[in-house]
Amino acid sequence: MRRLRMLGGIALAVAALLAPLTAPADALLPPGHSHADGGTARQVRLAKAATHHFTHPPAARKAGYGLLKDAKGIACISMKGMGAMGIHYVKGTLVDGRIQVRHPEAVVYRFVRNGHLRLSALEYIVTRAAWRAHHPSGRPVLFGHRFNLTPAGNRFGLPAFFSLHAWLWDHNRAGTYQMWNPAVHCPAGV
């Protein structure tokens, strides 16, 4: 129940955005634009430098990220035949309508052989309503990739949102920016 209230609070905070969005130096660039020293490669370096200390969940919790579970209480997100995403820790205050390379809204962990969790991916998230308030058409783009749309009525009970997984800390043979990683698996009951 507490988790559902947290998700509801995140959704309300996003919906309550009244101020215009600002674009800090490391924010999302419009399609067709790049940073002077290499665009995607620079964004990857910035993201990894900003998140290298989140190797394990206690560091993420200390930084204000909280465990995300779906509406059924499932923490490890998987899809039969596709693999899994893993365990998400989300920082609700970052779900604010902006996409910032150095501040992913979620850090994603996978189980390793000893049963511990290890940082594998970053996830960038913005609600569709917050994005469309300032970008009437199109989807966000980061690392040269368009975000995926997850419609309302999703397993998390959240409003429609755009997201992009970046498997910067773990190889994904399906692709660095694919949602599912076939090498990631969720233990039963997690």
Summary of the structure (lengths in Angstrom):
residues: 190
radius of gyration: 15.8
end to end distance: 16.8
largest distance: 47.0
contacts: 559
relative contact order: 0.19
helix: 21%
strand: 25%
